[in-house]
Amino acid sequence: MKLLPVRRLGRALAPVLLIFACSSAAQAQLRLPGGLPTLPALPTQLPGRAIDRLADAPVPSLRRQTVQALLREHADLLEADPAGEPVLRGELLLVSPSPALLAAARAEGFAVLRDEPLPGLDDLRSVVLQAPRGRSTADALAWLRAQDPALAADFNHVYTRSGDAGPSAAPPGAAGLAPTAATSAAGTGRVGLIDSGVDSRHPALRAAPVRRWGCDGAEIGSPHGTAVASLLVGQDSAFAGALPGATLHAADVYCGQAVGGSAERIAQALAWMARERVAVVNVSLVGPANRLLDQAVHALAARGHLVVAAVGNDGPAAPPLYPAACADAVGVTGVNARRRVLPEAAQGPQVAFAAPGAELAAAGPGGEGYTVVRGTSFAAPLVAGLLAARLPAPEPAAARAAVQALAHDALDLGASGRDPVFGWGLVAEARRVAPEQVHARLPR
């Protein structure tokens, strides 16, 4: 294993932070939140040796199945864009349109559904239009773009989770799960999370103050959001996340709805992080390129924040997923306990780091116990926590230095230097909490 040479960092790190337009649509992913039938999961809830034997097994394409089910179950609210991605039916998402463009759209029969500034993101404005009656959403978008070729207009895409938080791996009241005296005081630092809801009742999250955004302040816990949050800031007698006890700024962009997670809501959550000056934000959600999302990520990064995002689980040959594939994001892949990249993990220039993404424990659903998780969703928060410890406040030069320092500490597992499989290499290996460490009982 090689450490990344310091002399290469200044030149080679530039691709992490350069600006380019997000492009390409996603093709496959894992489960979405709430309301959908359970789809076949990757066979992760097995003893370690069995998981190792599956390292090179073919990866099923689950996101397409999930998206099709989502579109079937919620046809009144969702439709597919030309690439087959789920979008909010009849909605067009515009970035800071001119008054003249909006007047022309109204005259054409468009209705303004929402018009909201995004304070903190370079004065960006998000405007959602309803397509005219009798006109398809795709045709309506084409008309808008024809009126102003410089207009940033897109569908209001829906984004999905990038990993699977399985059933609870430890029964309520299992030994070793009660917080110790050492966990009663909150840790230092803070970090952001844009995901589904976080269940703060879980023992691993009781030591972490949580500031919430979305859902009118209501706490609507979900398995995915809770598991990711525990890997960020969790602390328990036998469990610790990457930044134990730190203040968690949690933005819930789903609010318990199967059709949540829109590009509009994610951009609004990023604006909240900017106003709160949360330096590092974890996004374990994936989907296609979107013009508002791209501009929001770029605006946040330009202020010195770091957006850490899961690269997705579509397999190494799949098109890149976003926001991880935006140049201003720090993309994270996952490895198993033997330092082998997950066969379902995406590969490409968007990969900046690798971290544990399988055979690790995280907070389970229902406010009790732990679960065995797998996916790039759960590698990303480990990297975000390490970066948040190095970047207490947003500042462009400090953000670059934090990424550079973490790259220097990474174990180079692939080709020398940054490569499309492991990025700069493996970090956060010491943060892996094996299921047996929390007395986890794997399902039979």
N, C-alpha and C positions, 0 to 999 in steps of 0.2 A: 504494500500500500504506500502511496506517495502523498506527501503534503504538497499543496499547490505552491509553486515557487512565487515568492513575493514579487520578483522582477516582472512577472507576466501580468500581474493584476491590472495595472493602470491601463494597458492597451486592450487586454482581453475582456475586462469587465464592462466595457462600453456597451456591448449589445444588450446588457441587462436593462440599461436605463435610456437607451435611445428611443426616439419616437417613431412609430410607424403606424399606419392605419390598420385597425383590426380587420381581418377578412377571413373567409372560409366558414362554412357551417359545420356544426357537429353532426355526428351520425349515430352514436350509440352511447348509452349511459345507464346507470343503475336507478334505483327506485326514487319516486317522487313522494312528497309528503301527503299524508292523509287521504282517505276516501277511495283509494284504488285497491283492486284485488292484489294480493301478494303474488309477486312473480318469482320464478326460480332464482335463488341467490347463488352466488359463487360458493363452492363447497369449502367454507373457511372454518366452520365450527368442528374441527377435527383435531386429534392429537398432533403434536408438532411434526412427527415423522411423516404422518399422512399428508400434511400440508406441504412438506418439502417435496414429496413425490409428485405433487400436483404443480410444481413450479413451472414446468414447461408444457402443461396441458393446454389444449385450445381454449380460448376465451369466448364464452357466449356473448352475443351482442344483445344486451338487455335494454338499452335505452330506447331503441326503436320500438320494441314491444311495449315498453312503459309509455312512451309518447303516444302510440296508437291507442292504448287503453285510456289514457288521459283524454285524448280527443274524442273517443267514443262516449265516455262517461259524462263529459262536460261540453257537449257539442253546442249547447246554448251560450256558453261563455268563451269557448276556444275554437280556433280553426288552425289549419296548417298554412304556413307560408309556402312559397314555391319550392323551397328546399325540404319541406316536410316538418319544419320546426314548429312547436306550438306557440301561438300568439294570441293575445286577447282579441276576440272577434270584433272586426270593424274598426279597430283603433290604430291610429297613426301617431307616431311619436316624433315630434319636431324639436330641434335644439335652437333656441333663441331665434325664432322666425321674425321677419320684419313685419311691421304693421301692414304694409302693402300686400305682402303674401297672405296674411290672415284675412284681409278684406277680400282678396280675390277668391280665397277658399270659401268664405261664407257665401259669396255670390254664386259659387258653383254648387252650393248645397251642403258643404261640410258644416258640422256643428262643433263648437269648442266645448269639450268635456271638462278639461282641467287646464289651468294656466298657472304654473307655480314657479317662482324663482328658486334657484339653488344657491343660497348665500353660502359663501365660503369656497365656491368652485368657480372662480374667475367670472362671476356675474352670469353664469349660465342660466338659462331658463328652459324649463320643460313644459311643452305644450302638447296636449293630447287632443287630436281631432277625431270625430266620428265620421266615417266614410258616408257619402250621400246614399240615400236609399236607392237600391237597384244597381249599385256599382260595387264590384268586388273590392276587397281591401287591397289586393295587389294592383289593380287598375287605378285605384284612388292614390296609392303611393306613387305610381308612375306619373300620374297627372301632376302631383305636387312637385316632384323632382323636375319635371319639364318646365314648370313655371319659373324655377330658380335653380339652375345647375349647381350653385354654391350652397344650396340649402342642405343641412344635415337632417334628413328625414328617414325614418325606418319604421318597421313593425314594433309593437310593444311585446317583445319576446318574453317567454317564461323560462326561467332557469331552474335546473334540478340539482339535487345533491350528488356529491362525487364520492360516495362510499356507502357502506351498509352497516348500520348499527343493529346488530342482531338481537335476539331475545336475551333476557337477563341471564348472565352466567353465574350468578350467586344468589341464593335465596335470601329474602328479607331476614335480617337478623343474623346473617352468617358471621362467624367469628372473625375478628380482626378488622371490622369495618367501622367501629366507633371512633370518632375523632379523638385525638390525644390532646393533652394540655398544650402541646407545642403548636397545635393548629387553631387555637382559639383566637389568636391575634392575626389581623389581616397583614399580608405581605406588602411590599412596596412595589411601585410601578403600576402601569395600567396598559391595557391592550384592547383593541376593538374586535368585534365579531359581527359579521353580517351573515345571517343564517335563518333557520327556523327557531322557535322559541326555546328558552333555557329554563329548566326546572331547578330553581334555586333551593328546593327542599333537600336535594341529594346531599348526603354527608360530605362528599368531596367538594361541594361548592359552598358550604356554610361559612367558610373562612374568607370567601372572596366577595367583597361588596360588588353589587351589580347595578349599573345604571342602564335604564332601558329606553328604547325608542321604538315607536310603532304600536299598533293595536290599542291605541288610546291608553297606554300605560299598563294594560292587562298582561299578566304572566300566563302565556299559553305554551307550556312546556312541550317539547317534542324529543323523541329519542335521538335524532341526528344533532340538533342544536345543543342538547345537554351533553352528549358524548364529546363533541368538539370543544365545548366550553370547559369540560373537565380536563382535557388535554392541554388547554391553554393555562388555566389558573387553578386547577383542582388541587386539593390538599386533604389528606386523610391519613389515618395511622399507617396504612400500607400502600398509599397511593399519592403520587404528586405529578402535577402537570409541569409544563415548561417554565411557568412563572407563577409558582404557588402563592395563592392568597392575594394576588394583585387585583386591582379594581378592573372589572370587566365592563366595557361599554358594549352592550348587546343590542343590536338592531334586528328585530324580528320582521322579516319581509314576507312572511307567509300568514301569520296570525291564524294558524290552524286550518287554512284553506288549501285545497288541492290545487287551486289555480293561482296561488300566490307566487312570489319570487319573480315579479316582472322587472324588466330593465328599468322602468320608471321608478319602482320602489327601491331598487338597489342604488340608483343614482341619488335618490333622496337620502338614503342611509349614508352614502359616502359624504354628502354635503353636511350631514349631522356630525360625522367624525371630524370633518374639517373645522366646524365651529367649535367642537369640544377639544380641538387640538390633540386628538389621539394619534400618536405618531405611527403606530403599526396596526394595520387592520387585516384580519384574516377573513377570506372569502372561500369557503369550501363548496362553492356552487359552480355549475358549468352550463354552457349553452353556446349559441352561435355568436358571431360578431354582431355588434349593435353600435350604431353611431353615437347615441347618447351615452351609453356605458363607456365607450372608448374615450370620449371627451371628458367624462367625469373622472375616470381613472387617471388620465393625463393631468388634469387640473389639480387633483389631489397630490400626485407625485411631484408636480412642479413646486408645490408649497413645502416639500421636504418630508412628506409622509411615505410610508412603504405599504403597498397593497400586496399581501402574500396570498397566493391562490393555488388551489389544487389543480393539477394539469388534467385530471379526469381519467376514467377507466375504460376507454374505448379500444385499447390495444395500441401497439406500436405503429401500426400502419394507418390509423384513423386520422382524419383532418384535425387540426388543433382546436381546442375548446377555449372559451373565454369566460372570465377576464384573464385567466392565466397566460393566454397567448398574446395579450397586449404587451407591447415593449416596455411599458412603465410598470408592469407587475413583476413580482418575484414568483416564478412558477415552481411548484414542488411536486416531486414524484415520491413513490413509496417503495420500500424494500421490506423483505421478510427478515426473520431472526438470523438467517444465514447470509445476510447482505446481498441477497439476490433481488433484482428489481421485480416488482409484481408483473406477471405476464400480461395483465390487463391494463397496466399503466401506459399512458400516452408517452410518446417520445418525440423529440424535436428540439429546435433552438429555444423553445419557451421554457425548457427545464433548466432551472438555476441550481436547485439543491435536491438531494434525496434525504429522506428521513424514515424512521420506522412507520410502516403502514399496514402491518399484518402481525398476527400473533401478539397483540397487545390489548390490555384492558382499558376500558373507559367507563364512565358513569352510565349505568343502565337506566331504562325507562321506569317510570312509576315512583321516582324519588328514592329508590333503594337499590342496593346491589350494583353489580358491575356486569359488563357485557364484553364479549370478544368482538373487536371491530376490524374491518379490513377495507382498504381503499385509500386513494390519495387524499380524500377528505380529512383523514386522521393523521397523515404525515404533515400536512400544511400547518396546523396549529403548533406543532412542536417547533417548526422553524420560526413561526411568527413570535412565539414566546421568547426564543433566543434573541431575535432581532429587537424585540421590545426592551429587553434588558440592556441592550447597547444603545438604544435610541429613546431616551426619556421624553424628548420633545421634538416636534417636526422641524427639520432644518436640512436643506438640500445637501450641503457638504457632509454633514453628520450622517445623513441617510446613506450616502455613497460609501462613507467610511465604515458604517455598520455592516453593509453587505460585503465589502472588501475584507473586513476582519473575519467574518464568518466563513467566507470562501477560503481564507488562509488556513482556518482551523479544520476544514473539511478533509475527510479521507478520500483520496482520488481512487475511485473504484473502477473506472473505465479507462478510455484512452487518456493519455497525458493531457492535463489541462481540462478545460470545460468540454464536455461531450454531450450528445443528445439523449443519452440514456440516464446518466446520473448527474448531469450538470457539473457543478464544481466538485461534487462528491457528497459523501454521507456525513450528516451532522445529527446531533441530538440522539445518538445511539444510547447514551447513558440515561435518557429520559424514558426509554421503553419500560413500561411496567408489565411484566408477564402475567397472564391470568392467574397462575398459581400463587403469585405474590399477594393477591387479594382474596385468596382462598376461593378462586372461581371454580364453579362446577360446570363443566361443559355439558350441553344437552346431549342426552343419549340418542 
